[in-house]
Amino acid sequence: MLGHPISHSKSPLLHRAAYAHLGWECRYDAIDVREEEAAAFAASLRAEGGWTGLSVTMPLKAAMVAHMDQIQPLVQALGVLNTVTFAREGGRTVLTGHNTDVAGIVGALRNAGMRDRPRAVVLGSGGTACAAVAALAQVDPAGGVDVCARRFPEAGVNQAGVVAAGAAVGTTVNARPWAEAAAACAGADVVVSTLPPHGADRLAEELAGELAEVQPGAVLLDAAYDPWPSRLASAWAGLGGVVAPGIEMLLYQAVEQVKLFTGEAFSDEPGVINAMCDAVGIARR
């Protein structure tokens, strides 16, 4: 598991539980790597044996893409990865970048009861926001997504850019200023917050102060799971909305990573999922 900071991550708990359930021998450690260290770290991987895969979190999701030998189509479209697999080809180590965040977001939203063809809002414009746009495009390709952010990066600057990501996966992104975030959330069936911890605290205050309720059955997925509940999640629940904790997204994307890492050894998906749920103290499926 790579990222910075990394000590709060629950990925080691999830992965270790999965491998123990499968009886698959491995180590899964959290390694603190800063963005400026990405190139050197990637180079070091090729000189070391024994690697099977990496989980990648912020701020490395975009930074690691340039250091892959191969990338899967979803990574190409979004400009971000969260998973790296290793293979030996022609005597050299080949690194391949994947993105399982999209599957994680879809799984978390469906588990929370997301309705079909939802009016969707994404908060933020970074790598996880790109994945959220792609996830919502899978749910309703023709629906379009409103994205509210303080800043919208240009395509090719650190990441593909959330507007370009929408175009790449065949959906329309309506870029809206942050000042419109509360109004956008009020009219949404699904909101995915990709902001860092406490990044939506002020928005939570706005929602609690201005709204009597949100749309019936509206789902909020807050990717920031530590501390929990976030102020945004508490405000949303207080307005009658359904909250999907960020740990749900982490769970479902981790399942896809375990499949990639273990290959033919993967079996008993329900059992793996329940073992992972037990490890982080959430309800079994």
C-alpha positions in Angstrom: 0.0 0.0 0.0 1.6 3.3 -1.2 0.6 6.8 -0.3 1.2 9.8 2.0 0.1 10.0 4.7 -0.6 6.3 5.0 -0.8 5.4 8.7 -4.6 5.8 8.9 -5.3 3.5 6.0 -7.6 0.5 6.6 -6.4 -1.3 3.4 -3.9 -3.5 5.3 -6.8 -4.8 7.5 -9.0 -5.6 4.5 -6.3 -7.2 2.4 -4.8 -9.3 5.2 -8.2 -10.6 6.1 -8.8 -11.6 2.5 -5.5 -13.4 2.1 -6.0 -15.2 5.4 -9.4 -16.4 4.3 -8.0 -17.6 0.9 -5.0 -19.2 2.6 -2.8 -17.2 0.2 0.7 -16.6 1.6 1.9 -13.0 1.3 2.8 -9.8 3.1 0.8 -6.6 2.8 2.4 -3.5 4.2 1.8 0.2 4.2 4.7 2.2 2.7 4.8 6.0 3.0 5.8 7.4 -0.4 5.6 11.1 -1.3 4.7 12.3 -4.7 8.2 13.5 -5.5 9.5 10.0 -4.6 7.3 8.2 -7.0 9.8 7.9 -9.9 12.6 6.6 -7.7 10.3 4.1 -5.9 8.9 2.8 -9.2 12.5 2.3 -10.5 13.4 0.4 -7.3 10.6 -2.1 -7.8 12.1 -3.4 -11.0 15.3 -4.2 -9.1 13.6 -6.2 -6.4 12.0 -9.6 -6.7 9.0 -10.9 -4.9 6.4 -8.2 -5.7 2.9 -9.3 -6.8 1.0 -6.0 -6.6 0.5 -2.6 -5.1 -2.4 -0.6 -3.8 -2.0 3.1 -4.5 -3.6 6.0 -2.8 -3.2 9.8 -2.8 -1.1 11.6 -3.8 0.3 8.9 -6.1 -2.7 7.9 -8.2 -1.8 10.2 -11.0 2.0 10.4 -10.3 2.5 6.6 -10.8 0.8 6.4 -14.2 3.9 7.7 -16.0 6.1 5.0 -14.5 4.0 2.0 -15.7 5.0 -0.2 -18.6 1.3 -0.9 -19.4 -1.9 0.7 -18.4 -5.5 -0.6 -18.6 -8.0 1.3 -20.7 -9.7 2.8 -17.7 -6.4 4.2 -16.5 -5.8 5.6 -20.0 -9.2 7.3 -19.9 -9.0 8.7 -16.4 -5.3 9.4 -16.0 -5.2 7.8 -12.6 -4.6 4.4 -11.2 -5.0 2.8 -7.8 -3.5 -0.7 -8.4 -0.3 -2.0 -9.9 0.3 -5.6 -10.9 3.7 -7.3 -11.7 4.6 -9.8 -14.3 7.8 -11.2 -15.8 8.1 -10.9 -19.5 11.3 -11.6 -21.5 13.4 -11.5 -18.4 12.2 -8.1 -17.2 9.6 -6.9 -14.7 6.5 -5.4 -16.3 4.3 -3.0 -14.2 0.7 -2.7 -15.2 -1.6 0.0 -13.9 -5.3 -0.6 -13.1 -8.2 1.3 -11.6 -10.5 -0.5 -9.3 -11.8 2.7 -7.6 -14.6 2.8 -10.2 -15.8 -0.6 -9.3 -15.5 0.3 -5.6 -17.7 3.4 -6.0 -20.4 1.5 -8.0 -20.4 -1.3 -5.4 -20.8 1.1 -2.5 -23.6 3.1 -4.2 -25.5 0.0 -5.2 -25.2 -1.4 -1.7 -26.7 1.8 -0.3 -29.7 1.5 -2.6 -28.9 4.0 -5.3 -31.8 4.4 -7.7 -31.5 3.9 -11.4 -30.7 6.9 -13.6 -29.8 9.2 -10.7 -29.2 12.9 -10.8 -25.6 12.9 -9.8 -23.2 15.3 -8.2 -19.5 14.9 -7.5 -17.6 17.1 -5.0 -13.9 17.7 -5.9 -11.9 17.4 -9.1 -8.9 15.1 -8.3 -8.2 11.5 -9.1 -11.0 10.0 -7.1 -13.4 12.5 -8.7 -12.4 11.2 -12.1 -13.2 7.7 -10.9 -16.5 8.8 -9.5 -17.5 10.3 -12.9 -16.6 7.0 -14.6 -18.6 5.1 -12.0 -21.7 7.2 -12.6 -21.2 6.9 -16.3 -21.4 3.1 -15.9 -24.7 3.5 -14.0 -26.2 5.9 -16.5 -24.1 6.8 -19.5 -26.6 9.4 -20.8 -27.2 11.1 -17.5 -24.3 13.5 -17.2 -22.7 14.5 -13.9 -22.5 17.9 -12.1 -19.0 18.4 -10.6 -18.5 21.1 -8.0 -15.0 22.1 -7.1 -12.9 25.0 -6.0 -10.5 24.4 -8.9 -10.7 22.4 -12.1 -7.2 21.3 -13.3 -6.4 21.5 -17.0 -6.1 18.2 -18.8 -2.5 17.0 -18.8 -1.6 18.9 -15.6 -0.9 16.3 -13.0 -4.0 14.3 -14.1 -6.4 13.9 -17.0 -8.7 16.5 -15.5 -12.3 15.6 -14.4 -14.0 17.2 -17.4 -11.7 15.3 -19.8 -12.3 12.2 -17.9 -16.0 12.5 -18.4 -15.5 12.9 -22.2 -13.2 9.8 -22.2 -15.9 7.6 -20.6 -18.7 9.0 -22.7 -20.5 11.2 -20.3 -21.0 15.0 -19.9 -19.4 16.8 -17.0 -21.1 20.0 -16.0 -18.4 21.9 -14.1 -20.0 24.1 -11.5 -18.3 26.6 -9.1 -18.0 25.6 -5.4 -20.5 28.3 -4.5 -23.2 26.2 -6.1 -22.3 23.0 -4.3 -25.1 23.2 -1.6 -27.8 23.8 -4.2 -26.5 21.0 -6.4 -26.5 18.6 -3.5 -30.0 19.6 -2.6 -31.4 18.5 -5.9 -29.3 15.3 -6.3 -30.2 11.6 -6.0 -26.5 10.7 -5.5 -23.6 12.8 -4.2 -20.1 11.5 -4.2 -17.7 13.6 -2.0 -14.1 13.0 -3.0 -12.8 15.7 -0.7 -10.1 15.0 2.0 -11.1 14.7 5.7 -12.8 17.9 6.8 -12.8 19.3 3.3 -16.6 19.4 3.2 -17.1 20.7 6.8 -18.2 24.2 5.7 -20.5 22.7 3.1 -22.1 20.5 5.8 -22.8 23.6 7.8 -24.5 25.2 4.8 -26.6 22.2 4.1 -27.7 21.9 7.8 -28.5 25.6 7.9 -30.3 26.1 4.6 -32.2 22.8 3.9 -35.1 21.1 5.6 -34.4 17.9 3.7 -32.7 16.3 0.7 -34.3 14.3 -2.0 -36.1 11.2 -0.8 -33.7 8.3 -0.7 -30.8 10.4 -1.9 -27.4 8.7 -1.3 -24.2 10.4 -0.1 -21.0 8.5 -0.5 -18.2 10.2 1.4 -14.8 8.8 0.4 -13.2 10.3 3.5 -13.7 7.6 6.1 -11.4 8.9 8.9 -12.6 10.5 11.1 -16.1 9.0 10.9 -18.8 10.1 10.7 -17.7 13.2 8.8 -19.6 16.4 9.4 -21.0 16.1 5.9 -22.3 12.6 6.5 -23.9 13.7 9.8 -25.6 16.6 8.1 -26.8 14.4 5.2 -28.3 11.9 7.6 -29.9 14.7 9.6 -31.7 15.9 6.5 -33.1 12.4 5.8 -30.6 11.2 3.3 -28.9 7.8 3.1 -25.2 7.7 3.9 -22.7 5.3 2.3 -19.4 5.4 4.4 -16.2 5.7 2.5 -15.1 2.4 3.9 -17.7 0.8 1.7 -15.9 2.1 -1.4 -12.6 0.9 0.1 -14.1 -2.6 0.6 -15.4 -3.0 -2.9 -12.3 -1.7 -4.7 -10.1 -3.9 -2.5 -12.1 -7.0 -3.5 -11.2 -6.2 -7.1 -7.5 -5.7 -6.2 -7.4 -9.1 -4.4 -8.8 -10.7 -7.5 -6.0 -9.1 -9.6 -3.3 -10.1 -7.1 -4.3 -13.7 -6.5 -5.5 -14.6 -9.9 -6.6 -18.3 -10.1 -6.3 -18.6 -6.3 -9.3 -16.3 -5.8 -12.4 -18.1 -4.7 -15.5 -17.8 -2.4 -16.1 -14.1 -3.1 -18.9 -13.9 -0.5 -16.6 -15.4 2.1 -13.8 -13.0 1.2 -16.1 -10.0 1.5 -17.5 -11.1 4.8 -13.9 -11.7 6.2 -13.0 -8.2 5.1 -16.1 -6.7 6.6 -15.3 -8.4 9.9 -11.8 -7.0 9.8 -12.9 -3.4 9.7 -16.1 -3.8 11.8 -18.8 -3.2 9.2 -21.9 -5.3 8.6 -21.6 -8.4 6.5 -23.2 -8.4 3.1 
